[in-house]
Amino acid sequence: MRPGGAARGGGGGARLPLLGVLLVQGVHIVLSLEIKADAHVRGYVGEKVKLKCTFKSTSSVTDKLTIDWTYRPPSSSRTESIFHYQSFQYPSTAGTFRDRVSWVGDVYKGDASISISNPTLRDNGTFSCAVKNPPDVHHNIPMTELTVTERGFGTMLSSVALLSILVFIPSAVVAVLLLVRMGRKSAGLKKRSKSGYKKSSIEVSDDTDQEEGADCMARLCVRCAECVDSDYDEAY
C-alpha cells in the first residue's frame, strides 16, 4: 500500500510543475496581444467620423494578420460585419454601411482604424474591433459607442457663447481695474479735504501765476479799450 501510495504521491507532485507551466503560458497568451479603442465617439450627420483602434503584438506583423470590425445596433443583439482586412482591405458591400467604410489604419504601426463617411442617426450603435496576429490570437475585444447627432443651433450657440466669454472676461477685468483705481483716487481726495489738506509751494506758485496772468490780461484789455476811445475822440 505504501509503495503504491508513494508512487501516486510522486505523480501528483510531478503534475504541479506542469500545471504551473501551463498557467504561465496561458497568462502569456492572454497578454500577448492588446487592443485599445475609444469607448465613446461623437459624430455629426454628413461629416466623416473616425473609429480609432490600435493594437500591440509580441509577434511581427505578417500576411496572416486579420482585422474585423463589426456593428451592433442599439437595443439589439444582432451583429453585422462591416470591414475585414487581411493583406488587403475588404469593406462591406452590403448592409447599412455599404460603400461608406474606409481604411485609415497602418498595421505596421499597430493602427487598425477605419472611418465612416456620411454618417446618419441610424448609424448609432456599438462597434467592435478584433485583431488576430498568429500566433497571437487571444486578446480583449474593445467596443466603441458611436453617437451621431445633427450639428444644429445648439452647437452654434455654444461656439458663440464661448467667443462671447473670451471677449467679455478681459473687458470686465479692465473695467473693474478702472473702477477700483477711480475709487481709490476719489477716496484719497476726500481724505485730503477732511484732513485740511494744504497746497504745496509748487501748487501755490502755480495758482499765483495763473492769477497774475489773469490780472495782466484784464489790464491789457482795459488799456486797449482806452486806446480805442482816445482814437475815436481825436477823430472827431
C-alpha positions in Angstrom: 0.0 0.0 0.0 2.7 2.5 0.9 4.8 2.0 -2.2 1.7 2.4 -4.3 0.7 5.4 -2.3 4.1 6.9 -2.6 4.0 6.4 -6.4 0.7 8.1 -6.6 2.0 10.9 -4.5 5.0 11.3 -6.7 2.8 11.5 -9.8 0.8 14.3 -8.1 4.0 16.2 -7.3 5.0 15.9 -11.0 1.8 17.4 -12.1 2.2 20.6 -10.0 5.2 22.0 -12.0 3.4 21.1 -15.3 0.3 22.9 -14.1 2.4 25.9 -13.2 4.0 26.0 -16.6 0.6 25.8 -18.3 -0.7 28.7 -16.2 2.3 30.8 -17.0 1.9 30.0 -20.7 -1.8 30.8 -20.5 -1.2 34.2 -19.0 1.4 34.9 -21.6 -1.0 34.0 -24.4 -3.7 36.3 -23.0 -1.4 39.2 -22.6 0.5 38.7 -25.9 -2.0 40.9 -27.9 -3.5 44.1 -26.6 -6.1 46.1 -28.4 -7.3 49.6 -27.5 -10.2 51.7 -28.8 -12.1 54.8 -27.8 -15.1 53.9 -25.6 -17.2 56.8 -26.9 -17.1 58.7 -30.2 -19.3 61.6 -31.2 -20.1 62.2 -34.9 -22.2 64.7 -36.9 -24.6 63.9 -39.7 -22.9 64.2 -43.1 -19.4 64.6 -41.6 -16.9 61.8 -41.8 -16.1 60.2 -38.4 -13.1 58.1 -37.4 -13.3 55.0 -35.3 -9.8 54.6 -33.8 -8.3 51.2 -32.9 -4.7 50.3 -32.0 -3.0 47.1 -31.1 0.2 45.7 -29.7 1.5 42.2 -30.5 4.5 40.3 -29.4 4.8 38.8 -32.8 5.8 40.5 -36.0 3.1 41.5 -38.4 2.7 39.0 -41.3 0.2 38.4 -44.0 -1.8 36.2 -41.6 -2.8 39.2 -39.6 -6.6 39.8 -39.7 -8.8 42.7 -38.6 -12.5 42.6 -38.3 -14.9 45.4 -37.5 -18.5 44.6 -36.5 -21.5 46.7 -35.7 -24.4 46.1 -33.3 -27.5 48.4 -33.4 -28.9 49.9 -30.2 -31.1 47.5 -28.1 -30.2 44.6 -30.4 -28.0 41.5 -30.2 -27.6 41.2 -33.9 -24.1 42.0 -35.2 -23.1 43.0 -38.7 -19.7 42.6 -40.3 -18.7 46.0 -41.8 -15.0 45.6 -42.5 -12.4 42.9 -43.0 -8.6 43.2 -43.5 -6.0 40.6 -44.4 -3.2 42.0 -46.6 -6.0 43.8 -48.5 -9.0 45.9 -47.5 -12.4 44.4 -47.7 -15.1 47.0 -46.7 -18.7 45.9 -46.6 -20.5 46.0 -49.9 -23.9 45.3 -48.4 -26.0 46.3 -45.4 -26.2 49.6 -43.5 -22.6 50.7 -44.2 -22.3 49.7 -47.8 -19.6 51.7 -49.6 -19.2 54.0 -46.6 -16.4 52.4 -44.6 -12.8 53.4 -45.4 -9.5 52.0 -44.1 -7.3 54.7 -42.4 -5.0 52.5 -40.4 -1.5 51.1 -40.8 -0.9 47.5 -39.5 2.9 48.1 -39.3 2.3 50.9 -36.9 -0.3 49.0 -34.9 -3.2 51.0 -36.2 -6.4 49.3 -37.2 -8.7 52.4 -37.5 -11.5 52.9 -40.0 -13.7 55.9 -40.9 -17.4 56.2 -41.8 -18.5 58.7 -44.4 -21.9 60.4 -44.5 -23.0 59.1 -41.0 -26.7 59.3 -40.2 -28.7 59.0 -37.0 -29.3 55.3 -37.9 -25.6 54.6 -37.5 -25.8 55.0 -33.7 -24.7 51.8 -32.0 -21.7 49.7 -30.8 -18.7 48.9 -32.9 -16.1 46.3 -32.0 -12.5 45.9 -33.3 -11.0 42.4 -33.4 -7.3 41.7 -34.4 -5.5 38.4 -34.8 -1.8 38.1 -35.5 -0.9 34.4 -35.3 0.3 33.0 -33.1 -1.2 35.9 -31.1 -4.9 35.3 -31.4 -6.1 35.6 -27.8 -7.0 39.2 -26.8 -9.6 41.5 -25.5 -12.2 42.9 -27.8 -12.8 46.7 -27.1 -16.1 48.3 -28.0 -16.8 51.8 -29.2 -20.2 53.5 -28.7 -20.9 55.9 -31.6 -23.4 58.7 -31.1 -24.3 60.7 -34.2 -26.2 64.0 -33.9 -27.1 66.9 -36.1 -24.8 69.9 -35.9 -27.6 72.5 -35.4 -28.3 75.6 -33.5 -27.2 74.2 -30.1 -23.6 73.7 -31.4 -23.5 77.1 -33.0 -24.9 78.7 -29.8 -22.2 77.0 -27.7 -19.5 78.4 -30.1 -20.9 81.9 -29.9 -21.1 81.7 -26.1 -17.5 80.6 -25.9 -16.4 83.5 -28.1 -18.5 85.9 -26.0 -16.9 84.7 -22.8 -13.4 85.1 -24.3 -14.3 88.7 -25.3 -16.3 89.7 -22.2 -13.9 88.5 -19.5 -10.9 90.7 -20.5 -13.2 93.7 -20.9 -14.8 93.1 -17.5 -11.3 92.8 -15.8 -10.2 96.1 -17.4 -13.5 97.8 -16.3 -13.1 96.5 -12.7 -9.5 97.7 -12.5 -10.5 101.2 -13.8 -13.4 101.4 -11.2 -11.0 100.4 -8.4 -8.5 103.0 -9.5 -11.1 105.7 -9.7 -12.5 104.7 -6.3 -9.1 104.9 -4.7 -8.5 108.3 -6.2 -11.8 109.6 -5.0 -11.2 108.3 -1.5 -7.8 110.0 -1.5 -9.3 113.4 -2.4 -11.9 113.1 0.2 -9.3 112.2 2.8 -7.3 115.2 1.9 -10.2 117.6 2.1 -11.2 116.2 5.5 -7.7 116.5 6.9 -7.4 120.2 5.9 -5.0 119.5 3.0 -2.7 122.4 2.2 -1.3 123.0 -1.1 2.4 122.7 -1.7 4.6 125.6 -2.6 4.7 124.5 -6.2 0.9 124.3 -6.3 0.6 127.7 -4.6 3.1 129.3 -7.1 1.1 127.8 -10.0 -2.1 129.3 -8.7 -0.4 132.7 -8.2 1.0 132.6 -11.7 -2.4 131.9 -13.0 -4.0 134.7 -11.0 -1.3 137.2 -12.2 -1.8 136.1 -15.7 -5.5 136.7 -15.4 -4.9 140.2 -14.0 -2.5 141.1 -16.8 -5.0 140.0 -19.4 -7.6 142.2 -17.7 -5.3 145.2 -17.6 -4.3 144.7 -21.2 -8.0 144.6 -22.2 -8.7 147.9 -20.3 -5.8 149.7 -21.9 -6.8 148.5 -25.4 -10.3 149.9 -24.7 -8.9 153.2 -23.6 -6.7 153.4 -26.7 -9.7 152.9 -28.9 -11.7 155.5 -27.1 -9.0 158.1 -27.4 -8.5 157.4 -31.1 -12.2 157.8 -31.6 -12.3 161.2 -29.8 -9.4 162.5 -31.8 -11.1 161.6 -35.0 -13.9 164.0 -34.1 
